[in-house]
Each structure stands twice: as structure tokens, then as C-alpha cells.
């Protein structure tokens, strides 16, 4: 598509080739790097397209190959302007449109964020707005390298950040460490809405201990300690002095990587210590509990099939058209789908269409069969494992079972998982004279 637009802007012609030496003509065009496209037979002749500039180079080639060339059609902006050279207002409008498109291409009209799991898009966009990165800003005002560094320094659980410009789009890609989770509710709490209920929420006990960033700042000298007890599955140290090996049992708080590197004198004695900020990938295997409860009596949301649709058009944040969405329904869900106009793959425009849908629903009280409750429990557990995988947690074994009671079924058990359960702790400095910190350790 972009190549076709470029050809139209520069202009090209459709020619008819007649004669007896077509192969010689094509070979000479290839030798002189003259590009022909859409070559096809036309009766006893051939037709092809070539650019306006290349057409001017054909005089000598046609003489040597003994063929005749005739233009059948002309395409593109140069020919259009020539044909309408007396319609000055029309041409001025086209020039204004071209300048407007150039102005649009110099701004950012779409910001996308990839790779974030624990941090929502709303949180990241709020931060971007705070530092002046917004839709509609000039592309030349965006320093992608500085922006990536700022995001990485502000969100300490991001291990890698990259920013790049693609057309009128700013793409931000991130990779997260394991996020710190809020404590979940006490196990055994019965969910009133389990099994496709009003809020669609299911309470589980089985949180993931995450990498803790408390204590010293990331670039300050420190030690890496175990956040929980377990077995070291693997350890790869880029900076610092390892204190454990793969297969070692560790307790919570035990030092795994030291930021104090001993410096020895000629006699082999420790003369002083060099302090660094440790950097390591450590996976610890530990046990996690899982609990879920599925009541047999549930209240389901059932859609009646009655819907109402509308559309909201806007340029930037300015709306200029809306469909009627006065809902006659007592209970309904509201859905919004936003589509942004674009010319090419990465040439987005500040023109949006919001497709609005209102769906009516009613509540129905149902009693789950045993097979239905079991299927729901399995689906909850599957989603729980998917969440673990997205957070970088490895699953080694699971011992989870379903127990049946009169009014509900309970799912409980333990999981053997591997995760980066480490935290930075304050480094104990020896009284010896220190050397300057080496960024390479």
C-alpha cells in the first residue's frame, strides 16, 4: 500500500510495447535498472507500468531493441496537477490536504503498552501523562531512550523497558519481575457469586509471594536474601558473591548473594571489601496453598438477547455525533468498543468511532449439578495456573483435591512452585577501608 501511494505521488504511466524484440527490450530495461510492473500481453503487444522518470530513459532502449512505445494512460499527482492547472482553488485544497497529512504524521496519535501484567494500562498512562507523554504531542519531543529509562526507574518491578516510534504510534514494551501482591482474604470464605454470578468473582487462597523491592535502592550496595524458605533450583549471578548453590535449602532472610566482594593482598588475607549492588537470577522452590469453594446454589446472569446500539464519533476528545442510547431495560450491561482510523499499518489518525452496546439481562437462581460444579472448580484452578505462569512462576507438582459437602464443594491442596522469591536487604559493611564501587563488580 505504501509503495502504491509513493508511485501515485511521483507519477507513472501505462505503456504499450509493439515490435518483434520484446525479450531484448526487457533485458535492456533490466540492465539499465528500469523497473516495469503489471506486465501483461495485450493482443499482439505487451503493456506495462513504469515511473515517469524511467519513461524518459526509454528513447535509446527502444532504438536498440527496434520496438515502439505508446502511452495509453497516465496516473499520479503530477499528471493530475497538470490536467487541473487552471483550477487553482481545487489545487489549493489538495495542497492544504497534503500539508495537513504532513502535520498529522509529525504527531503521536496512538500509544500502546505491551508486556505489562501487574501494572494496568491506566496506571501507566497516568504516569505518562504526568511526565508530558500524551496523545497529540510532537514526535520530535519524544526521546525514546530517556523515556524508557524514566519508566524503568519509576516502576522498579520492570526489569526491561523499550520505547520506539512507528509512524504516528509510540510503542512501549516492558518486562516485569514478579509483582508484589496484596494479601488475599482468609481461606474458606464462601463466595456468594461463584459460578457465573452477579460480579463474576471467585475468592481463592493461594497468593504468590513476589520479589520484594523494599530496603536499599536498586543501584545501592546491598545483599540479596531469600524472601521465604525453600530449595534453590537455579542461581545465576551477574554481579555479587554467591553464598548458596543450586540444591541448597534456605530459610527466609538467609543471604543468597552478597554485595561485599573481598579484596585480597599478596599473602592471601582479606585487605578490604568492595561493595556493589548485586544482580542475579535466583529461582527458589517452595510450597503454596490453594483453596477454593463452589456453592451449589448460584445466581446466574442470563442475557435476554435484547440489545440497543449507538455510535459516538470524535476527533481527539471532541465528540461530534452520537446515536440514541436511552435504555428501556431495568438491568443491563454497557459495552464500549473504540476503533481508531488509520491510513497505513502505523499511520494512525486522531479520528475515533466508539461502538456502544446495551445488553439486557435477568437473574436466575439455579442449583449446580455435580458435573457443573466440578467443571467450574477445574476452570477456576486452570485460570489460577495461567496467572501463575504470567507472573513467571514455574509449577513443579500439585496435590489439589475436591471434597464434596452438602451445599458446596471445596478445592484445596498444595503446589510446589519455583519463583524469584528474593529481596534486597541492607548490607553490613566491614570496618576495613573501602574501595570505590565498581559498576562491573
Beta strands, then each sheet from edge to edge (+ up, - down):
strand 1: 12-19
strand 2: 37-42
strand 3: 45-51
strand 4: 67-75
strand 5: 110-114
strand 6: 158-166
strand 7: 169-176
strand 8: 204-205
strand 9: 223-226
strand 10: 230-239
strand 11: 241-242
strand 12: 249-250
strand 13: 255-258
strand 14: 260-264
strand 15: 270-275
strand 16: 279-295
strand 17: 297-315
strand 18: 318-322
strand 19: 332-342
strand 20: 348-367
strand 21: 394-404
strand 22: 408-419
strand 23: 422-425
sheet 1: 2+ 3- 1+ 4-
sheet 2: 5+ 7+ 6-
sheet 3: 8+ 16- 10+ 12-
sheet 4: 8+ 16- 22+ 21-
sheet 5: 11+ 13- 9+ 23-
sheet 6: 14+ 15-
sheet 7: 18+ 17- 20+ 19-
end
